[in-house]
Amino acid sequence: MANPWLPRWGDPAVRYDRGWRYPTAAEILAAKTQPTLKGRMNSQRYYPNRISAQVPWLENFRTKVPALVVPLSLPPAHVDACVASCDFMIYVLSPWLTAVRAFGPAATAAMDLLLNGTGPDAVVLPVFNLPALPPGVAPVPPGALNRLFDLVQVIKNSPGYTETIGQDLNIIGPAASASSASALAAPDPKLKLMDGTGQKAVLLTFKKNGHMGVTIEWRFPNGQWQFLAVDTESPYLDDRPLQVAGTPEVREYRMRYWDKGFPNGDWSDVDSITVGP
């Protein structure tokens, strides 16, 4: 039986240092979501990196944005979806995440007792008690943050938008200096063929430029982009088998930076390479 904890073909995988693990749900959703508006990199600078600051930001946004539907001619359905997304994200980032973190030590202690403890009684595993959803709050589809970022762009493009509105919603990020602009630029990946497992493999090298890592996507020419991995250490080795054994294939790659569970910045230029037996 295959080891269920090792990444398999087509599985999203996150590599930290030299080991593998499956990403969290938030990492998968964030990495799979692609930008739909140009210029989103600068508009995201207003969103806090720290979770402790994200919850107040979401609280402020969900409270104030409904009042702007008429003045800024915002699409009501989009606003409603963003308010619902804020509600559920606040639940996930606050009571749910707090309960998960509190459950971790109890689960670790039970596992240690099972593996290394002593005593005559059977080990009783702790049960994770899921915090109840607040009234009116319900799960939402993937891409919650991107829905908010899209709405922010709509708000900023509205003829009635003012800097006062931007400051009130906390959607004006710090101006990028010349020195920070280079650090926020898209990655510049380099592709190289090397011997792999049964066929050639693709070695992708990159510089993090002060970021935690990169998220990598790939596709066949003219195909759909697919999430490949989040990597915090260069290089990344794509050693997947050929789609048709023995038949060379062209693969295209792109990267963007990744920090604290979320991709950010612009996508790199698309690079392609032919992988053969």
C-alpha positions as CSV (number, residue, x, y, z in Angstrom):
1,M,0.0,0.0,0.0
2,A,1.3,3.5,-0.9
3,N,2.4,5.7,1.9
4,P,-0.6,8.1,2.3
5,W,1.5,10.9,3.8
6,L,3.8,11.2,0.7
7,P,2.7,13.5,-2.1
8,R,1.4,11.6,-5.2
9,W,1.0,12.7,-8.8
10,G,-1.5,15.6,-8.9
11,D,-1.5,16.1,-5.2
12,P,-0.9,19.7,-4.0
13,A,2.2,19.6,-1.8
14,V,4.1,22.1,0.3
15,R,7.8,21.6,0.8
16,Y,9.5,23.1,3.9
17,D,13.3,22.9,4.0
18,R,13.9,19.3,2.9
19,G,10.7,17.6,4.0
20,W,7.2,17.4,2.6
21,R,3.8,17.9,4.2
22,Y,0.3,18.5,2.9
23,P,-0.8,22.2,3.0
24,T,-3.5,23.5,5.2
25,A,-6.9,24.2,3.7
26,A,-6.2,27.9,3.7
27,E,-2.9,27.4,1.8
28,I,-4.5,25.2,-0.8
29,L,-7.3,27.7,-1.4
30,A,-5.0,30.6,-1.5
31,A,-2.5,29.0,-3.8
32,K,-5.1,27.7,-6.2
33,T,-6.8,31.1,-6.6
34,Q,-5.6,33.1,-9.5
35,P,-5.8,36.9,-9.8
36,T,-8.6,38.3,-12.0
37,L,-7.6,41.9,-11.9
38,K,-4.4,43.6,-13.0
39,G,-2.6,45.7,-10.4
40,R,-3.8,43.6,-7.4
41,M,-0.3,43.5,-6.0
42,N,-0.4,47.1,-4.9
43,S,-4.0,46.9,-3.7
44,Q,-3.1,44.0,-1.4
45,R,-0.6,46.0,0.6
46,Y,-3.3,47.3,2.8
47,Y,-4.3,43.8,4.1
48,P,-2.4,43.0,7.3
49,N,0.0,40.1,7.4
50,R,-0.6,39.2,11.0
51,I,-3.7,37.2,11.9
52,S,-4.2,39.3,15.0
53,A,-4.6,42.4,12.8
54,Q,-6.6,40.7,10.0
55,V,-9.7,40.1,12.2
56,P,-10.1,43.8,13.1
57,W,-9.6,44.7,9.5
58,L,-12.3,42.3,8.4
59,E,-14.6,43.6,11.1
60,N,-14.2,47.1,10.0
61,F,-14.6,46.3,6.3
62,R,-17.8,44.1,6.7
63,T,-19.4,46.8,8.9
64,K,-18.8,49.8,6.6
65,V,-18.9,48.5,3.1
66,P,-22.7,47.9,2.9
67,A,-23.3,51.6,3.3
68,L,-21.3,52.3,0.1
69,V,-23.5,50.2,-2.2
70,V,-25.6,53.1,-3.4
71,P,-23.1,56.0,-3.2
72,L,-20.4,54.1,-5.2
73,S,-22.9,52.0,-7.3
74,L,-21.4,48.8,-6.0
75,P,-22.8,45.4,-7.2
76,P,-25.1,44.4,-4.2
77,A,-24.6,40.6,-4.7
78,H,-20.8,41.0,-4.7
79,V,-21.0,43.1,-1.5
80,D,-23.3,40.6,0.2
81,A,-20.9,37.8,-0.8
82,C,-17.9,39.7,0.7
83,V,-19.7,40.5,3.9
84,A,-20.6,36.8,4.2
85,S,-17.0,35.9,3.5
86,C,-15.8,38.3,6.1
87,D,-18.1,36.8,8.7
88,F,-16.8,33.3,8.0
89,M,-13.2,34.3,7.9
90,I,-13.5,36.0,11.2
91,Y,-14.9,32.8,12.6
92,V,-12.1,30.7,11.2
93,L,-9.3,33.1,12.2
94,S,-10.6,33.7,15.7
95,P,-12.7,31.1,17.6
96,W,-12.0,28.2,15.2
97,L,-8.2,28.8,15.0
98,T,-8.0,29.4,18.8
99,A,-9.7,26.0,19.4
100,V,-7.4,24.2,16.9
101,R,-4.3,25.6,18.6
102,A,-5.6,24.7,22.0
103,F,-6.4,21.2,20.9
104,G,-2.9,20.7,19.5
105,P,-1.1,20.2,22.9
106,A,-3.8,17.8,24.1
107,A,-3.5,15.7,21.0
108,T,0.3,15.7,21.2
109,A,0.1,14.7,24.9
110,A,-2.3,11.8,24.1
111,M,-0.1,10.6,21.3
112,D,3.0,10.7,23.6
113,L,1.1,8.8,26.3
114,L,0.1,6.1,23.7
115,L,3.6,5.7,22.3
116,N,5.8,6.2,25.4
117,G,3.6,6.2,28.5
118,T,2.8,3.6,31.2
119,G,-0.2,2.4,33.1
120,P,-3.0,-0.2,33.0
121,D,-5.8,2.0,31.5
122,A,-6.5,2.3,27.8
123,V,-5.6,5.6,26.3
124,V,-8.5,8.0,25.8
125,L,-8.0,10.3,22.9
126,P,-9.2,13.9,23.3
127,V,-12.1,15.0,21.1
128,F,-12.0,18.3,19.2
129,N,-15.0,20.4,19.9
130,L,-15.8,22.5,17.0
131,P,-16.8,26.1,18.0
132,A,-20.4,26.9,17.1
133,L,-20.9,29.2,14.2
134,P,-22.3,32.6,15.3
135,P,-25.9,33.3,14.3
136,G,-26.2,34.2,10.7
137,V,-22.7,33.0,9.8
138,A,-22.3,30.2,7.3
139,P,-19.4,28.6,5.4
140,V,-18.5,30.3,2.0
141,P,-17.0,29.0,-1.2
142,P,-13.2,29.2,-1.7
143,G,-11.4,32.4,-2.7
144,A,-12.8,34.6,0.1
145,L,-9.9,37.0,0.1
146,N,-9.8,37.4,-3.7
147,R,-13.5,38.3,-3.6
148,L,-12.6,41.1,-1.1
149,F,-9.6,42.2,-3.2
150,D,-11.8,42.3,-6.3
151,L,-14.4,44.4,-4.5
152,V,-11.8,46.8,-3.2
153,Q,-10.6,47.3,-6.8
154,V,-14.2,48.0,-7.8
155,I,-14.5,50.5,-5.0
156,K,-11.3,52.3,-6.0
157,N,-12.4,52.4,-9.6
158,S,-15.8,54.0,-8.7
159,P,-16.2,57.7,-9.7
160,G,-17.4,58.5,-6.2
161,Y,-14.4,57.0,-4.5
162,T,-12.3,59.3,-2.3
163,E,-9.2,59.0,-0.2
164,T,-11.4,59.6,2.9
165,I,-13.4,56.4,2.0
166,G,-10.2,54.5,1.4
167,Q,-8.8,55.5,4.8
168,D,-12.1,54.6,6.5
169,L,-12.1,51.2,5.0
170,N,-8.4,50.7,5.6
171,I,-7.8,49.9,1.9
172,I,-4.9,52.3,1.3
173,G,-1.6,50.6,1.7
174,P,1.8,52.2,2.4
175,A,3.5,53.6,-0.7
176,A,6.2,51.4,-2.0
177,S,9.7,52.9,-2.0
178,A,12.2,52.3,-4.7
179,S,14.1,49.9,-2.5
180,S,11.0,47.9,-1.5
181,A,9.7,47.8,-5.1
182,S,12.4,45.5,-6.1
183,A,11.7,43.2,-3.1
184,L,8.0,43.1,-4.1
185,A,8.7,42.3,-7.8
186,A,7.7,39.0,-9.2
187,P,10.2,36.1,-8.8
188,D,12.6,35.3,-11.7
189,P,12.6,31.5,-11.9
190,K,15.3,29.6,-13.8
191,L,14.5,26.2,-15.4
192,K,17.0,23.4,-15.9
193,L,16.7,19.8,-17.0
194,M,18.4,17.1,-14.9
195,D,18.2,13.3,-14.5
196,G,15.1,12.3,-12.6
197,T,13.3,9.1,-11.7
198,G,12.9,7.2,-15.0
199,Q,13.0,10.4,-17.1
200,K,14.2,14.0,-17.0
201,A,13.2,16.2,-14.2
202,V,12.8,20.0,-14.1
203,L,14.9,22.0,-11.5
204,L,13.4,25.4,-10.7
205,T,15.6,27.9,-9.0
206,F,14.4,31.2,-7.6
207,K,15.3,34.0,-5.1
208,K,12.9,34.8,-2.3
209,N,13.9,38.4,-2.0
210,G,12.9,38.7,1.6
211,H,9.7,36.6,1.2
212,M,9.0,33.3,3.0
213,G,8.8,31.4,-0.3
214,V,7.0,31.0,-3.6
215,T,3.9,29.4,-4.9
216,I,4.4,27.5,-8.2
217,E,1.9,26.7,-11.0
218,W,2.3,24.7,-14.2
219,R,0.4,23.9,-17.3
220,F,0.7,22.3,-20.8
221,P,0.8,25.0,-23.5
222,N,-2.6,26.7,-23.9
223,G,-3.9,24.6,-21.0
224,Q,-5.3,25.6,-17.6
225,W,-2.9,26.7,-14.8
226,Q,-2.6,24.1,-12.0
227,F,-1.2,24.5,-8.5
228,L,2.0,22.5,-8.2
229,A,3.6,23.5,-4.8
230,V,4.6,26.1,-2.3
231,D,8.3,26.0,-1.7
232,T,10.3,27.9,1.0
233,E,13.7,26.8,-0.2
234,S,15.3,27.0,-3.7
235,P,15.5,24.9,-5.7
236,Y,12.3,23.0,-6.4
237,L,12.5,19.7,-8.3
238,D,9.5,18.7,-10.5
239,D,10.2,15.0,-10.8
240,R,6.7,13.9,-11.9
241,P,6.4,11.2,-14.5
242,L,5.5,12.1,-18.1
243,Q,1.9,12.2,-19.0
244,V,2.5,9.6,-21.7
245,A,5.5,7.4,-20.8
246,G,8.4,7.8,-23.3
247,T,6.8,10.8,-25.0
248,P,8.4,14.3,-24.5
249,E,6.1,17.1,-23.3
250,V,6.4,20.8,-23.0
251,R,5.7,22.2,-19.5
252,E,5.2,25.9,-18.6
253,Y,5.8,27.3,-15.2
254,R,5.1,30.5,-13.3
255,M,5.7,31.7,-9.7
256,R,4.6,34.4,-7.3
257,Y,5.7,35.1,-3.8
258,W,4.1,33.4,-0.8
259,D,4.0,34.7,2.8
260,K,2.3,33.4,5.9
261,G,-0.1,31.1,4.0
262,F,-1.1,33.4,1.2
263,P,0.4,34.1,-2.3
264,N,1.1,37.8,-3.1
265,G,2.6,40.0,-5.8
266,D,2.6,39.6,-9.5
267,W,3.1,36.3,-11.4
268,S,6.5,35.8,-13.0
269,D,7.0,35.6,-16.7
270,V,6.0,32.2,-18.1
271,D,8.9,29.9,-18.8
272,S,8.7,26.7,-20.7
273,I,10.9,23.6,-21.1
274,T,10.6,20.3,-22.9
275,V,10.8,17.2,-20.6
276,G,11.7,13.9,-22.2
277,P,12.6,10.4,-21.3
